Amino acid sequence: MKVGDLVKNLDALDRCDLGLIVKVKPPSADDWLSRYLVQWLDPPEGRAGTSWNSDKWLEKV
């Protein structure tokens, strides 16, 4: 995935559906690392508009 990709959230805890990747950290030996900063299109009230996510929690649309 890369900056500008539209993604779907697969992690129910975040409660956000669709977003755009706005920043990507370089790969790391830590495969659990949340590398993708996502700007959520319609975040729930009281939630941040962005969050760092692992590729395990995202699906490219």
PDBQT receptor file of N, H, CA, C and O in Angstrom, charges set to zero:
ATOM      1  N   MET A   1       0.840  -1.177   0.000  1.00  0.00    +0.000 N 
ATOM      2  CA  MET A   1       0.000   0.000   0.000  1.00  0.00    +0.000 C 
ATOM      3  C   MET A   1       0.886   1.241   0.000  1.00  0.00    +0.000 C 
ATOM      4  O   MET A   1       2.035   1.215   0.442  1.00  0.00    +0.000 OA
ATOM      5  N   LYS A   2       0.314   2.323  -0.509  1.00  0.00    +0.000 N 
ATOM      6  H   LYS A   2      -0.619   2.344  -0.868  1.00  0.00    +0.000 HD
ATOM      7  CA  LYS A   2       1.090   3.556  -0.635  1.00  0.00    +0.000 C 
ATOM      8  C   LYS A   2       0.213   4.769  -0.326  1.00  0.00    +0.000 C 
ATOM      9  O   LYS A   2      -1.009   4.662  -0.215  1.00  0.00    +0.000 OA
ATOM     10  N   VAL A   3       0.864   5.918  -0.192  1.00  0.00    +0.000 N 
ATOM     11  H   VAL A   3       1.856   6.005  -0.283  1.00  0.00    +0.000 HD
ATOM     12  CA  VAL A   3       0.145   7.172   0.054  1.00  0.00    +0.000 C 
ATOM     13  C   VAL A   3      -0.877   7.391  -1.056  1.00  0.00    +0.000 C 
ATOM     14  O   VAL A   3      -0.577   7.244  -2.241  1.00  0.00    +0.000 OA
ATOM     15  N   GLY A   4      -2.080   7.744  -0.647  1.00  0.00    +0.000 N 
ATOM     16  H   GLY A   4      -2.324   7.863   0.316  1.00  0.00    +0.000 HD
ATOM     17  CA  GLY A   4      -3.156   8.002  -1.598  1.00  0.00    +0.000 C 
ATOM     18  C   GLY A   4      -4.112   6.840  -1.783  1.00  0.00    +0.000 C 
ATOM     19  O   GLY A   4      -5.193   7.014  -2.345  1.00  0.00    +0.000 OA
ATOM     20  N   ASP A   5      -3.732   5.656  -1.320  1.00  0.00    +0.000 N 
ATOM     21  H   ASP A   5      -2.854   5.514  -0.864  1.00  0.00    +0.000 HD
ATOM     22  CA  ASP A   5      -4.614   4.492  -1.459  1.00  0.00    +0.000 C 
ATOM     23  C   ASP A   5      -5.841   4.635  -0.564  1.00  0.00    +0.000 C 
ATOM     24  O   ASP A   5      -5.747   5.086   0.577  1.00  0.00    +0.000 OA
ATOM     25  N   LEU A   6      -6.984   4.246  -1.101  1.00  0.00    +0.000 N 
ATOM     26  H   LEU A   6      -7.060   3.879  -2.028  1.00  0.00    +0.000 HD
ATOM     27  CA  LEU A   6      -8.215   4.158  -0.323  1.00  0.00    +0.000 C 
ATOM     28  C   LEU A   6      -8.219   2.797   0.351  1.00  0.00    +0.000 C 
ATOM     29  O   LEU A   6      -8.020   1.770  -0.299  1.00  0.00    +0.000 OA
ATOM     30  N   VAL A   7      -8.445   2.795   1.661  1.00  0.00    +0.000 N 
ATOM     31  H   VAL A   7      -8.606   3.628   2.189  1.00  0.00    +0.000 HD
ATOM     32  CA  VAL A   7      -8.393   1.547   2.416  1.00  0.00    +0.000 C 
ATOM     33  C   VAL A   7      -9.648   1.362   3.261  1.00  0.00    +0.000 C 
ATOM     34  O   VAL A   7     -10.321   2.316   3.652  1.00  0.00    +0.000 OA
ATOM     35  N   LYS A   8      -9.924   0.103   3.520  1.00  0.00    +0.000 N 
ATOM     36  H   LYS A   8      -9.377  -0.672   3.203  1.00  0.00    +0.000 HD
ATOM     37  CA  LYS A   8     -11.024  -0.288   4.397  1.00  0.00    +0.000 C 
ATOM     38  C   LYS A   8     -10.410  -0.807   5.687  1.00  0.00    +0.000 C 
ATOM     39  O   LYS A   8      -9.423  -1.541   5.660  1.00  0.00    +0.000 OA
ATOM     40  N   ASN A   9     -10.986  -0.432   6.800  1.00  0.00    +0.000 N 
ATOM     41  H   ASN A   9     -11.788   0.165   6.823  1.00  0.00    +0.000 HD
ATOM     42  CA  ASN A   9     -10.508  -0.868   8.106  1.00  0.00    +0.000 C 
ATOM     43  C   ASN A   9     -11.079  -2.242   8.436  1.00  0.00    +0.000 C 
ATOM     44  O   ASN A   9     -12.293  -2.446   8.387  1.00  0.00    +0.000 OA
ATOM     45  N   LEU A  10     -10.206  -3.177   8.770  1.00  0.00    +0.000 N 
ATOM     46  H   LEU A  10      -9.221  -3.012   8.810  1.00  0.00    +0.000 HD
ATOM     47  CA  LEU A  10     -10.642  -4.520   9.159  1.00  0.00    +0.000 C 
ATOM     48  C   LEU A  10     -10.647  -4.699  10.672  1.00  0.00    +0.000 C 
ATOM     49  O   LEU A  10     -11.046  -5.751  11.171  1.00  0.00    +0.000 OA
ATOM     50  N   ASP A  11     -10.207  -3.680  11.404  1.00  0.00    +0.000 N 
ATOM     51  H   ASP A  11      -9.882  -2.825  10.999  1.00  0.00    +0.000 HD
ATOM     52  CA  ASP A  11     -10.114  -3.739  12.867  1.00  0.00    +0.000 C 
ATOM     53  C   ASP A  11     -11.345  -3.092  13.484  1.00  0.00    +0.000 C 
ATOM     54  O   ASP A  11     -11.500  -1.872  13.434  1.00  0.00    +0.000 OA
ATOM     55  N   ALA A  12     -12.201  -3.889  14.052  1.00  0.00    +0.000 N 
ATOM     56  H   ALA A  12     -12.075  -4.880  14.092  1.00  0.00    +0.000 HD
ATOM     57  CA  ALA A  12     -13.468  -3.382  14.593  1.00  0.00    +0.000 C 
ATOM     58  C   ALA A  12     -13.273  -2.403  15.750  1.00  0.00    +0.000 C 
ATOM     59  O   ALA A  12     -14.166  -1.603  16.028  1.00  0.00    +0.000 OA
ATOM     60  N   LEU A  13     -12.137  -2.448  16.422  1.00  0.00    +0.000 N 
ATOM     61  H   LEU A  13     -11.411  -3.097  16.196  1.00  0.00    +0.000 HD
ATOM     62  CA  LEU A  13     -11.921  -1.566  17.567  1.00  0.00    +0.000 C 
ATOM     63  C   LEU A  13     -11.804  -0.100  17.164  1.00  0.00    +0.000 C 
ATOM     64  O   LEU A  13     -12.149   0.785  17.946  1.00  0.00    +0.000 OA
ATOM     65  N   ASP A  14     -11.326   0.163  15.959  1.00  0.00    +0.000 N 
ATOM     66  H   ASP A  14     -11.046  -0.557  15.323  1.00  0.00    +0.000 HD
ATOM     67  CA  ASP A  14     -11.131   1.542  15.511  1.00  0.00    +0.000 C 
ATOM     68  C   ASP A  14     -12.449   2.206  15.112  1.00  0.00    +0.000 C 
ATOM     69  O   ASP A  14     -12.563   3.430  15.173  1.00  0.00    +0.000 OA
ATOM     70  N   ARG A  15     -13.433   1.424  14.709  1.00  0.00    +0.000 N 
ATOM     71  H   ARG A  15     -13.340   0.429  14.659  1.00  0.00    +0.000 HD
ATOM     72  CA  ARG A  15     -14.776   1.891  14.362  1.00  0.00    +0.000 C 
ATOM     73  C   ARG A  15     -14.802   2.917  13.230  1.00  0.00    +0.000 C 
ATOM     74  O   ARG A  15     -15.709   3.748  13.175  1.00  0.00    +0.000 OA
ATOM     75  N   CYS A  16     -13.836   2.872  12.340  1.00  0.00    +0.000 N 
ATOM     76  H   CYS A  16     -13.100   2.197  12.385  1.00  0.00    +0.000 HD
ATOM     77  CA  CYS A  16     -13.825   3.726  11.161  1.00  0.00    +0.000 C 
ATOM     78  C   CYS A  16     -13.852   2.809   9.944  1.00  0.00    +0.000 C 
ATOM     79  O   CYS A  16     -13.209   1.760   9.941  1.00  0.00    +0.000 OA
ATOM     80  N   ASP A  17     -14.589   3.199   8.921  1.00  0.00    +0.000 N 
ATOM     81  H   ASP A  17     -15.111   4.052   8.924  1.00  0.00    +0.000 HD
ATOM     82  CA  ASP A  17     -14.746   2.310   7.773  1.00  0.00    +0.000 C 
ATOM     83  C   ASP A  17     -13.727   2.536   6.665  1.00  0.00    +0.000 C 
ATOM     84  O   ASP A  17     -12.929   1.648   6.365  1.00  0.00    +0.000 OA
ATOM     85  N   LEU A  18     -13.749   3.723   6.054  1.00  0.00    +0.000 N 
ATOM     86  H   LEU A  18     -14.397   4.444   6.298  1.00  0.00    +0.000 HD
ATOM     87  CA  LEU A  18     -12.889   4.002   4.912  1.00  0.00    +0.000 C 
ATOM     88  C   LEU A  18     -11.969   5.177   5.199  1.00  0.00    +0.000 C 
ATOM     89  O   LEU A  18     -12.323   6.109   5.922  1.00  0.00    +0.000 OA
ATOM     90  N   GLY A  19     -10.782   5.109   4.614  1.00  0.00    +0.000 N 
ATOM     91  H   GLY A  19     -10.495   4.352   4.027  1.00  0.00    +0.000 HD
ATOM     92  CA  GLY A  19      -9.841   6.201   4.788  1.00  0.00    +0.000 C 
ATOM     93  C   GLY A  19      -8.799   6.219   3.690  1.00  0.00    +0.000 C 
ATOM     94  O   GLY A  19      -8.730   5.315   2.857  1.00  0.00    +0.000 OA
ATOM     95  N   LEU A  20      -7.989   7.266   3.704  1.00  0.00    +0.000 N 
ATOM     96  H   LEU A  20      -8.046   8.001   4.380  1.00  0.00    +0.000 HD
ATOM     97  CA  LEU A  20      -6.900   7.424   2.750  1.00  0.00    +0.000 C 
ATOM     98  C   LEU A  20      -5.572   7.352   3.488  1.00  0.00    +0.000 C 
ATOM     99  O   LEU A  20      -5.412   7.955   4.549  1.00  0.00    +0.000 OA
ATOM    100  N   ILE A  21      -4.626   6.618   2.928  1.00  0.00    +0.000 N 
ATOM    101  H   ILE A  21      -4.757   6.128   2.066  1.00  0.00    +0.000 HD
ATOM    102  CA  ILE A  21      -3.288   6.578   3.507  1.00  0.00    +0.000 C 
ATOM    103  C   ILE A  21      -2.613   7.910   3.208  1.00  0.00    +0.000 C 
ATOM    104  O   ILE A  21      -2.517   8.320   2.051  1.00  0.00    +0.000 OA
ATOM    105  N   VAL A  22      -2.144   8.585   4.262  1.00  0.00    +0.000 N 
ATOM    106  H   VAL A  22      -2.223   8.252   5.201  1.00  0.00    +0.000 HD
ATOM    107  CA  VAL A  22      -1.519   9.899   4.089  1.00  0.00    +0.000 C 
ATOM    108  C   VAL A  22      -0.019   9.886   4.390  1.00  0.00    +0.000 C 
ATOM    109  O   VAL A  22       0.692  10.825   4.032  1.00  0.00    +0.000 OA
ATOM    110  N   LYS A  23       0.466   8.824   5.046  1.00  0.00    +0.000 N 
ATOM    111  H   LYS A  23      -0.111   8.061   5.337  1.00  0.00    +0.000 HD
ATOM    112  CA  LYS A  23       1.895   8.723   5.341  1.00  0.00    +0.000 C 
ATOM    113  C   LYS A  23       2.239   7.254   5.556  1.00  0.00    +0.000 C 
ATOM    114  O   LYS A  23       1.439   6.487   6.091  1.00  0.00    +0.000 OA
ATOM    115  N   VAL A  24       3.447   6.875   5.129  1.00  0.00    +0.000 N 
ATOM    116  H   VAL A  24       4.097   7.498   4.694  1.00  0.00    +0.000 HD
ATOM    117  CA  VAL A  24       3.910   5.497   5.302  1.00  0.00    +0.000 C 
ATOM    118  C   VAL A  24       5.310   5.525   5.908  1.00  0.00    +0.000 C 
ATOM    119  O   VAL A  24       6.204   6.199   5.398  1.00  0.00    +0.000 OA
ATOM    120  N   LYS A  25       5.488   4.784   7.006  1.00  0.00    +0.000 N 
ATOM    121  H   LYS A  25       4.761   4.236   7.421  1.00  0.00    +0.000 HD
ATOM    122  CA  LYS A  25       6.817   4.641   7.605  1.00  0.00    +0.000 C 
ATOM    123  C   LYS A  25       7.597   3.584   6.827  1.00  0.00    +0.000 C 
ATOM    124  O   LYS A  25       6.995   2.680   6.247  1.00  0.00    +0.000 OA
ATOM    125  N   PRO A  26       8.929   3.683   6.804  1.00  0.00    +0.000 N 
ATOM    126  CA  PRO A  26       9.739   2.671   6.121  1.00  0.00    +0.000 C 
ATOM    127  C   PRO A  26       9.549   1.292   6.756  1.00  0.00    +0.000 C 
ATOM    128  O   PRO A  26       9.210   1.188   7.934  1.00  0.00    +0.000 OA
ATOM    129  N   PRO A  27       9.770   0.232   5.969  1.00  0.00    +0.000 N 
ATOM    130  CA  PRO A  27       9.662  -1.128   6.515  1.00  0.00    +0.000 C 
ATOM    131  C   PRO A  27      10.619  -1.324   7.687  1.00  0.00    +0.000 C 
ATOM    132  O   PRO A  27      11.658  -0.672   7.787  1.00  0.00    +0.000 OA
ATOM    133  N   SER A  28      10.235  -2.236   8.562  1.00  0.00    +0.000 N 
ATOM    134  H   SER A  28       9.391  -2.766   8.481  1.00  0.00    +0.000 HD
ATOM    135  CA  SER A  28      11.022  -2.518   9.754  1.00  0.00    +0.000 C 
ATOM    136  C   SER A  28      11.027  -4.017  10.001  1.00  0.00    +0.000 C 
ATOM    137  O   SER A  28      10.200  -4.749   9.457  1.00  0.00    +0.000 OA
ATOM    138  N   ALA A  29      11.951  -4.462  10.814  1.00  0.00    +0.000 N 
ATOM    139  H   ALA A  29      12.623  -3.868  11.256  1.00  0.00    +0.000 HD
ATOM    140  CA  ALA A  29      11.991  -5.873  11.197  1.00  0.00    +0.000 C 
ATOM    141  C   ALA A  29      10.778  -6.234  12.051  1.00  0.00    +0.000 C 
ATOM    142  O   ALA A  29      10.426  -7.407  12.177  1.00  0.00    +0.000 OA
ATOM    143  N   ASP A  30      10.147  -5.228  12.630  1.00  0.00    +0.000 N 
ATOM    144  H   ASP A  30      10.433  -4.275  12.527  1.00  0.00    +0.000 HD
ATOM    145  CA  ASP A  30       8.957  -5.450  13.452  1.00  0.00    +0.000 C 
ATOM    146  C   ASP A  30       7.732  -5.505  12.545  1.00  0.00    +0.000 C 
ATOM    147  O   ASP A  30       7.191  -4.462  12.178  1.00  0.00    +0.000 OA
ATOM    148  N   ASP A  31       7.290  -6.696  12.180  1.00  0.00    +0.000 N 
ATOM    149  H   ASP A  31       7.730  -7.544  12.478  1.00  0.00    +0.000 HD
ATOM    150  CA  ASP A  31       6.181  -6.803  11.235  1.00  0.00    +0.000 C 
ATOM    151  C   ASP A  31       4.842  -6.382  11.831  1.00  0.00    +0.000 C 
ATOM    152  O   ASP A  31       3.865  -6.226  11.098  1.00  0.00    +0.000 OA
ATOM    153  N   TRP A  32       4.781  -6.196  13.131  1.00  0.00    +0.000 N 
ATOM    154  H   TRP A  32       5.575  -6.322  13.727  1.00  0.00    +0.000 HD
ATOM    155  CA  TRP A  32       3.551  -5.740  13.786  1.00  0.00    +0.000 C 
ATOM    156  C   TRP A  32       3.428  -4.222  13.756  1.00  0.00    +0.000 C 
ATOM    157  O   TRP A  32       2.398  -3.667  14.140  1.00  0.00    +0.000 OA
ATOM    158  N   LEU A  33       4.483  -3.554  13.299  1.00  0.00    +0.000 N 
ATOM    159  H   LEU A  33       5.319  -4.005  12.987  1.00  0.00    +0.000 HD
ATOM    160  CA  LEU A  33       4.543  -2.100  13.330  1.00  0.00    +0.000 C 
ATOM    161  C   LEU A  33       3.393  -1.461  12.552  1.00  0.00    +0.000 C 
ATOM    162  O   LEU A  33       3.076  -1.877  11.438  1.00  0.00    +0.000 OA
ATOM    163  N   SER A  34       2.787  -0.467  13.144  1.00  0.00    +0.000 N 
ATOM    164  H   SER A  34       3.045  -0.130  14.049  1.00  0.00    +0.000 HD
ATOM    165  CA  SER A  34       1.733   0.294  12.472  1.00  0.00    +0.000 C 
ATOM    166  C   SER A  34       2.397   1.316  11.556  1.00  0.00    +0.000 C 
ATOM    167  O   SER A  34       2.773   2.403  11.995  1.00  0.00    +0.000 OA
ATOM    168  N   ARG A  35       2.538   0.963  10.292  1.00  0.00    +0.000 N 
ATOM    169  H   ARG A  35       2.234   0.080   9.935  1.00  0.00    +0.000 HD
ATOM    170  CA  ARG A  35       3.296   1.767   9.331  1.00  0.00    +0.000 C 
ATOM    171  C   ARG A  35       2.464   2.798   8.588  1.00  0.00    +0.000 C 
ATOM    172  O   ARG A  35       3.024   3.721   7.996  1.00  0.00    +0.000 OA
ATOM    173  N   TYR A  36       1.154   2.669   8.602  1.00  0.00    +0.000 N 
ATOM    174  H   TYR A  36       0.699   1.920   9.082  1.00  0.00    +0.000 HD
ATOM    175  CA  TYR A  36       0.308   3.486   7.733  1.00  0.00    +0.000 C 
ATOM    176  C   TYR A  36      -0.523   4.483   8.532  1.00  0.00    +0.000 C 
ATOM    177  O   TYR A  36      -1.313   4.101   9.396  1.00  0.00    +0.000 OA
ATOM    178  N   LEU A  37      -0.335   5.770   8.230  1.00  0.00    +0.000 N 
ATOM    179  H   LEU A  37       0.307   6.081   7.528  1.00  0.00    +0.000 HD
ATOM    180  CA  LEU A  37      -1.173   6.801   8.836  1.00  0.00    +0.000 C 
ATOM    181  C   LEU A  37      -2.370   7.001   7.916  1.00  0.00    +0.000 C 
ATOM    182  O   LEU A  37      -2.222   7.354   6.746  1.00  0.00    +0.000 OA
ATOM    183  N   VAL A  38      -3.554   6.770   8.466  1.00  0.00    +0.000 N 
ATOM    184  H   VAL A  38      -3.674   6.483   9.416  1.00  0.00    +0.000 HD
ATOM    185  CA  VAL A  38      -4.782   6.833   7.673  1.00  0.00    +0.000 C 
ATOM    186  C   VAL A  38      -5.627   8.019   8.125  1.00  0.00    +0.000 C 
ATOM    187  O   VAL A  38      -5.867   8.214   9.317  1.00  0.00    +0.000 OA
ATOM    188  N   GLN A  39      -6.071   8.803   7.154  1.00  0.00    +0.000 N 
ATOM    189  H   GLN A  39      -5.877   8.646   6.186  1.00  0.00    +0.000 HD
ATOM    190  CA  GLN A  39      -7.045   9.874   7.390  1.00  0.00    +0.000 C 
ATOM    191  C   GLN A  39      -8.415   9.268   7.127  1.00  0.00    +0.000 C 
ATOM    192  O   GLN A  39      -8.750   8.949   5.987  1.00  0.00    +0.000 OA
ATOM    193  N   TRP A  40      -9.204   9.110   8.182  1.00  0.00    +0.000 N 
ATOM    194  H   TRP A  40      -8.931   9.369   9.109  1.00  0.00    +0.000 HD
ATOM    195  CA  TRP A  40     -10.514   8.481   8.053  1.00  0.00    +0.000 C 
ATOM    196  C   TRP A  40     -11.508   9.452   7.436  1.00  0.00    +0.000 C 
ATOM    197  O   TRP A  40     -11.512  10.639   7.762  1.00  0.00    +0.000 OA
ATOM    198  N   LEU A  41     -12.347   8.946   6.547  1.00  0.00    +0.000 N 
ATOM    199  H   LEU A  41     -12.344   7.982   6.282  1.00  0.00    +0.000 HD
ATOM    200  CA  LEU A  41     -13.287   9.792   5.823  1.00  0.00    +0.000 C 
ATOM    201  C   LEU A  41     -14.465  10.223   6.683  1.00  0.00    +0.000 C 
ATOM    202  O   LEU A  41     -14.983  11.326   6.512  1.00  0.00    +0.000 OA
ATOM    203  N   ASP A  42     -14.891   9.376   7.596  1.00  0.00    +0.000 N 
ATOM    204  H   ASP A  42     -14.470   8.480   7.735  1.00  0.00    +0.000 HD
ATOM    205  CA  ASP A  42     -16.030   9.707   8.457  1.00  0.00    +0.000 C 
ATOM    206  C   ASP A  42     -15.820   9.094   9.846  1.00  0.00    +0.000 C 
ATOM    207  O   ASP A  42     -16.509   8.145  10.221  1.00  0.00    +0.000 OA
ATOM    208  N   PRO A  43     -14.863   9.644  10.605  1.00  0.00    +0.000 N 
ATOM    209  CA  PRO A  43     -14.592   9.052  11.924  1.00  0.00    +0.000 C 
ATOM    210  C   PRO A  43     -15.764   9.264  12.877  1.00  0.00    +0.000 C 
ATOM    211  O   PRO A  43     -16.446  10.286  12.803  1.00  0.00    +0.000 OA
ATOM    212  N   PRO A  44     -16.000   8.307  13.771  1.00  0.00    +0.000 N 
ATOM    213  CA  PRO A  44     -17.070   8.471  14.756  1.00  0.00    +0.000 C 
ATOM    214  C   PRO A  44     -16.802   9.683  15.653  1.00  0.00    +0.000 C 
ATOM    215  O   PRO A  44     -15.651  10.075  15.850  1.00  0.00    +0.000 OA
ATOM    216  N   GLU A  45     -17.846  10.257  16.178  1.00  0.00    +0.000 N 
ATOM    217  H   GLU A  45     -18.780   9.938  16.018  1.00  0.00    +0.000 HD
ATOM    218  CA  GLU A  45     -17.718  11.402  17.075  1.00  0.00    +0.000 C 
ATOM    219  C   GLU A  45     -16.821  11.036  18.253  1.00  0.00    +0.000 C 
ATOM    220  O   GLU A  45     -16.966   9.973  18.856  1.00  0.00    +0.000 OA
ATOM    221  N   GLY A  46     -15.904  11.925  18.563  1.00  0.00    +0.000 N 
ATOM    222  H   GLY A  46     -15.786  12.788  18.073  1.00  0.00    +0.000 HD
ATOM    223  CA  GLY A  46     -14.999  11.704  19.679  1.00  0.00    +0.000 C 
ATOM    224  C   GLY A  46     -13.742  10.927  19.326  1.00  0.00    +0.000 C 
ATOM    225  O   GLY A  46     -12.876  10.742  20.180  1.00  0.00    +0.000 OA
ATOM    226  N   ARG A  47     -13.624  10.471  18.087  1.00  0.00    +0.000 N 
ATOM    227  H   ARG A  47     -14.328  10.622  17.393  1.00  0.00    +0.000 HD
ATOM    228  CA  ARG A  47     -12.439   9.732  17.646  1.00  0.00    +0.000 C 
ATOM    229  C   ARG A  47     -11.547  10.644  16.820  1.00  0.00    +0.000 C 
ATOM    230  O   ARG A  47     -12.025  11.578  16.175  1.00  0.00    +0.000 OA
ATOM    231  N   ALA A  48     -10.261  10.371  16.843  1.00  0.00    +0.000 N 
ATOM    232  H   ALA A  48      -9.873   9.613  17.366  1.00  0.00    +0.000 HD
ATOM    233  CA  ALA A  48      -9.316  11.150  16.039  1.00  0.00    +0.000 C 
ATOM    234  C   ALA A  48      -9.596  10.924  14.554  1.00  0.00    +0.000 C 
ATOM    235  O   ALA A  48     -10.087   9.868  14.155  1.00  0.00    +0.000 OA
ATOM    236  N   GLY A  49      -9.282  11.919  13.756  1.00  0.00    +0.000 N 
ATOM    237  H   GLY A  49      -8.883  12.777  14.080  1.00  0.00    +0.000 HD
ATOM    238  CA  GLY A  49      -9.486  11.808  12.312  1.00  0.00    +0.000 C 
ATOM    239  C   GLY A  49      -8.431  10.971  11.626  1.00  0.00    +0.000 C 
ATOM    240  O   GLY A  49      -8.619  10.532  10.491  1.00  0.00    +0.000 OA
ATOM    241  N   THR A  50      -7.305  10.745  12.318  1.00  0.00    +0.000 N 
ATOM    242  H   THR A  50      -7.152  11.102  13.240  1.00  0.00    +0.000 HD
ATOM    243  CA  THR A  50      -6.235   9.918  11.762  1.00  0.00    +0.000 C 
ATOM    244  C   THR A  50      -5.810   8.879  12.789  1.00  0.00    +0.000 C 
ATOM    245  O   THR A  50      -6.014   9.053  13.991  1.00  0.00    +0.000 OA
ATOM    246  N   SER A  51      -5.217   7.799  12.296  1.00  0.00    +0.000 N 
ATOM    247  H   SER A  51      -5.052   7.658  11.320  1.00  0.00    +0.000 HD
ATOM    248  CA  SER A  51      -4.635   6.800  13.194  1.00  0.00    +0.000 C 
ATOM    249  C   SER A  51      -3.590   5.997  12.435  1.00  0.00    +0.000 C 
ATOM    250  O   SER A  51      -3.677   5.818  11.220  1.00  0.00    +0.000 OA
ATOM    251  N   TRP A  52      -2.595   5.515  13.183  1.00  0.00    +0.000 N 
ATOM    252  H   TRP A  52      -2.524   5.660  14.170  1.00  0.00    +0.000 HD
ATOM    253  CA  TRP A  52      -1.570   4.639  12.619  1.00  0.00    +0.000 C 
ATOM    254  C   TRP A  52      -2.101   3.218  12.625  1.00  0.00    +0.000 C 
ATOM    255  O   TRP A  52      -2.684   2.768  13.611  1.00  0.00    +0.000 OA
ATOM    256  N   ASN A  53      -1.896   2.511  11.514  1.00  0.00    +0.000 N 
ATOM    257  H   ASN A  53      -1.422   2.877  10.713  1.00  0.00    +0.000 HD
ATOM    258  CA  ASN A  53      -2.436   1.164  11.363  1.00  0.00    +0.000 C 
ATOM    259  C   ASN A  53      -1.420   0.219  10.745  1.00  0.00    +0.000 C 
ATOM    260  O   ASN A  53      -0.554   0.628   9.972  1.00  0.00    +0.000 OA
ATOM    261  N   SER A  54      -1.541  -1.035  11.097  1.00  0.00    +0.000 N 
ATOM    262  H   SER A  54      -2.245  -1.367  11.726  1.00  0.00    +0.000 HD
ATOM    263  CA  SER A  54      -0.744  -2.099  10.500  1.00  0.00    +0.000 C 
ATOM    264  C   SER A  54      -1.415  -2.546   9.204  1.00  0.00    +0.000 C 
ATOM    265  O   SER A  54      -2.624  -2.382   9.039  1.00  0.00    +0.000 OA
ATOM    266  N   ASP A  55      -0.637  -3.105   8.293  1.00  0.00    +0.000 N 
ATOM    267  H   ASP A  55       0.345  -3.238   8.427  1.00  0.00    +0.000 HD
ATOM    268  CA  ASP A  55      -1.247  -3.626   7.063  1.00  0.00    +0.000 C 
ATOM    269  C   ASP A  55      -2.186  -4.795   7.360  1.00  0.00    +0.000 C 
ATOM    270  O   ASP A  55      -3.028  -5.140   6.531  1.00  0.00    +0.000 OA
ATOM    271  N   LYS A  56      -2.046  -5.400   8.528  1.00  0.00    +0.000 N 
ATOM    272  H   LYS A  56      -1.362  -5.120   9.202  1.00  0.00    +0.000 HD
ATOM    273  CA  LYS A  56      -2.938  -6.492   8.924  1.00  0.00    +0.000 C 
ATOM    274  C   LYS A  56      -4.349  -5.983   9.223  1.00  0.00    +0.000 C 
ATOM    275  O   LYS A  56      -5.304  -6.760   9.225  1.00  0.00    +0.000 OA
ATOM    276  N   TRP A  57      -4.476  -4.694   9.474  1.00  0.00    +0.000 N 
ATOM    277  H   TRP A  57      -3.700  -4.063   9.473  1.00  0.00    +0.000 HD
ATOM    278  CA  TRP A  57      -5.773  -4.106   9.824  1.00  0.00    +0.000 C 
ATOM    279  C   TRP A  57      -6.430  -3.396   8.656  1.00  0.00    +0.000 C 
ATOM    280  O   TRP A  57      -7.555  -2.910   8.777  1.00  0.00    +0.000 OA
ATOM    281  N   LEU A  58      -5.731  -3.331   7.511  1.00  0.00    +0.000 N 
ATOM    282  H   LEU A  58      -4.818  -3.726   7.413  1.00  0.00    +0.000 HD
ATOM    283  CA  LEU A  58      -6.233  -2.568   6.375  1.00  0.00    +0.000 C 
ATOM    284  C   LEU A  58      -6.373  -3.442   5.136  1.00  0.00    +0.000 C 
ATOM    285  O   LEU A  58      -5.632  -4.406   4.940  1.00  0.00    +0.000 OA
ATOM    286  N   GLU A  59      -7.340  -3.078   4.312  1.00  0.00    +0.000 N 
ATOM    287  H   GLU A  59      -7.941  -2.295   4.471  1.00  0.00    +0.000 HD
ATOM    288  CA  GLU A  59      -7.521  -3.736   3.016  1.00  0.00    +0.000 C 
ATOM    289  C   GLU A  59      -7.657  -2.648   1.960  1.00  0.00    +0.000 C 
ATOM    290  O   GLU A  59      -8.488  -1.749   2.095  1.00  0.00    +0.000 OA
ATOM    291  N   LYS A  60      -6.847  -2.724   0.915  1.00  0.00    +0.000 N 
ATOM    292  H   LYS A  60      -6.172  -3.454   0.806  1.00  0.00    +0.000 HD
ATOM    293  CA  LYS A  60      -6.924  -1.739  -0.163  1.00  0.00    +0.000 C 
ATOM    294  C   LYS A  60      -8.232  -1.932  -0.921  1.00  0.00    +0.000 C 
ATOM    295  O   LYS A  60      -8.603  -3.054  -1.267  1.00  0.00    +0.000 OA
ATOM    296  N   VAL A  61      -8.926  -0.823  -1.175  1.00  0.00    +0.000 N 
ATOM    297  H   VAL A  61      -8.624   0.088  -0.895  1.00  0.00    +0.000 HD
ATOM    298  CA  VAL A  61     -10.220  -0.877  -1.873  1.00  0.00    +0.000 C 
ATOM    299  C   VAL A  61      -9.995  -0.703  -3.361  1.00  0.00    +0.000 C 
ATOM    300  O   VAL A  61     -10.952  -0.717  -4.136  1.00  0.00    +0.000 OA
TER     301      VAL A  61
